[in-house]
Amino acid sequence: MPANGSSLHDPARQSPPFWETAFSGTDPDALSEILSTPNSPIKAEAKADAPIAYRCNFVATEELAIADCAYEGTISIRREAPSGKVIIFLPMEGDALFDAGKEHIHSVPGRGAILGAGRVSGARLLGPRRHLGLFIDQARINRHLTQMFERTIIGDTDFRPSIDLTTGPGLVLQQLAANLHYGLSGDGPLLQSPLALNALCDATIYLLLETCPHRYSEALAL
């Protein structure tokens, strides 16, 4: 979650702590700074120095972060170190190509992408493009798995990188992410209901673990 421009709401009003931050602009270097974290820098470049534009709004709790991002123009993005987060892209408009290790995911409305926490990844955004991005710490996913298995789980979950958003779990995941973003933005209702917020965050993680194929899926089915 980018630190620049973020603000921490009064912790006495709700728990867990919450951040919201928004950016817009046309400079690829500024976009690189916005998307980067101290441990996982990102390099954004415009195709042949052609004009680009972007608008990004981030909301975050201690459990997860959600970004609503819109882009114009063709933008290449390269993550130069693993982020430690599982990132799920849920498109609403336009095309993107994601490099997910050995696989390349063509992401359009109805088809999302899940990028593993331990991999360096890249993307090519073909604007106009708009998507929700869901960022979940791998450590939090592992804590959920540890509770489910009653033994310590470490390392990547290795989710299958492509997800159908038109039906079933993928559709529910997109609806959960949209509701979380709406409920946390501005003076959204989830800011006044920490129990509901925690339940929705847990539901999002459990939905991923119980319905999206990954390295522990077979063991969970036993």
N, C-alpha and C positions, 0 to 999 in steps of 0.2 A: 504494500500500500504506500503510495507516494507520501513523503513527509511534507513537501513544499506546500505552503498555504493551508495546511490542515488545521482544524480547530477542535479542541476537546470540549464537549458540552459539560455542563456542571454535573459532576458525578452524584451530587445529592439528589438530582432529579430522576435519575434512572440508573439501572445497572443491567448489563455491563457497560463500561465506558464506550462512547460512540464518537466517531469522527465523520465529518462530511467536508469534501473539498471539490472545487470545480475549476476547470481550466479551459481556455480556448485560444486558438492562435493559428499561425501559418508557418512557423519556423520549425524545420525538422530537428534542429539541435535542442530547442526548447521542449519539443515532444519527447526526445530522448531522455531529458532530465526528468520530465513529469513521470514517465513510465518506469524509470530506474529506481532501484532500491540500493542502499549502500553495499549489500553483498551480491547483488545481481544487476549489473549495469545493462542497459539496453541501448542499442544504436538504431535510430530511425533515419531513413534516407528517402528523399523524393526521387522518383524515376526521372533521370536526365534533367534534374533540377527544375522539373515542371511544377507549377503552383499546386500547393496542397492547403487544406484547412482541416481543423479538428476541433471537437468539443467533447470534453470528458467530465463526467460527474462521478465521484467516488463516495460511497458510504461504507462504513466499516464498524464492526464490533470486534471484541476479542475473539469471537468464533470464526468470522469470515468477513470478506469484503466483496462488494458488488460494484461494478463500474458500468455506466451507461455511456457508450462512446460512439460518436459519429465522425466519419472521415470523408473528405473529398479528395479526389486525385489518387494516384497510385503510390503507395508507401510501402517500402521494405523495412521490416523490423527484425532485429536479431538480438536475442538474449545471449549475453556473452558469458554467463555463469548460471548454474542451476539456481532456481529461486527458493526452493524449499516449500513451494506451494503447488498443490494441484490446481490447475486453471481450466475452467470450463467456459468455452465461448458459445453463446446462444444467439445466433444471428436473427435480426429482424428485417434487414435490407442488405442487398448487395452481396458481393463475392469476397472470399478470402481463401488463400492457400496456406495451410499450416504444415510446417516440417515437424513431424512427431517421431523423431528417431529414424527408423527404417521406413516409415510410412509417411505419405503426403496426403493430407486431408483437404478436400475441396469443400469448403463450408459455405452454404447458402441457406436462406430461410428454410427451416425444416430439417436441417442437418447441422449438428453441432460438433465441436471438437473438444477432446479432453487431453490436456498436456500434462505429463508426469512431472513431479516435483524435482526429480533428480536428473533431468535431462536439459541440455542446452537446446533451445528451440528457436525457430524463426517463423516469420509470416510475411505474406505479401497481401496487402489490403487493396482491393480494386474498387475505389469509391465511385459513386456514393455507397458507403458501407455504414451500417449501424448494428451494433451488437451489445448484449449484456455480457460482461465478464464476471465469473464467479471465482473467487480466490479463497482457497481453504488450505490452511497449514497442514502439511503432511503429518506433523506431530499430533495434531488434533484428530485427524483420521485414525492414526495409529492408537490413540487413547480409546477411541470408540471401539476399534477392533480388539484391543486388549480386554475391554469389558465384555465384549461378545464371546471371546474365546477363553477368558479367564486365564490368560497367559500373555507374556510380554510380546508385543509385535513391534518390529522396527523395519526400516527400509521403505522402499517405494511400494505402492499398492499395485502399480502397473495396470491401470484401467485400460480397456480397449479404447483407442483414441477417437473413434467415430461414434456418434450417438444420434439416433432417429428422434427428432423432436415433434413429429407429427401425431404421435399416438403413444399410449402407454406411459411408462416411466419418464421418457424424455419430455413428453408434453407436460406432465406434472412438474418435472424439474424446472422447466422454463417458467411455468406459472408461479412456482414457489419463489424463484429468483426475482421475477417481476414484482410480486407482492412484497418481498422483503425490501427491494429498492424503493418502491412507492411508500411503504410503511415507515421507512427510515429517513426519507428525503424531507427537507424543510422541517415542518412541525408535524411529521407523520405520526399516525396513531400508535405505532409500535414503540415510540420513544416514551410513551406513558404506560406501556404494558410490558415490563421486562420479562415476566413469566411467559407471555405469548411469544415474545422475541426469542427467548431461549428455546422454547418448544419448536419454533419454526426452523431455527438453526440446526437443532438436533435432527429434525425431520429431514432436512435437506441432506445431511451427511448420511443418515441411515438409508435414505432412498438411494443414494449413490451406491452404498455398500451392498444393499440387498437386491438391487435390480440391474446395475451396470456391471458387465463382466470384468473381472480383475483376477489377480493371482490367488485370492482367497475365496473366490466364489464357490468352488466345489466343496471346500471344507465347511463353508457356511450352510450349504444345502444339506449336509448330513444330519 
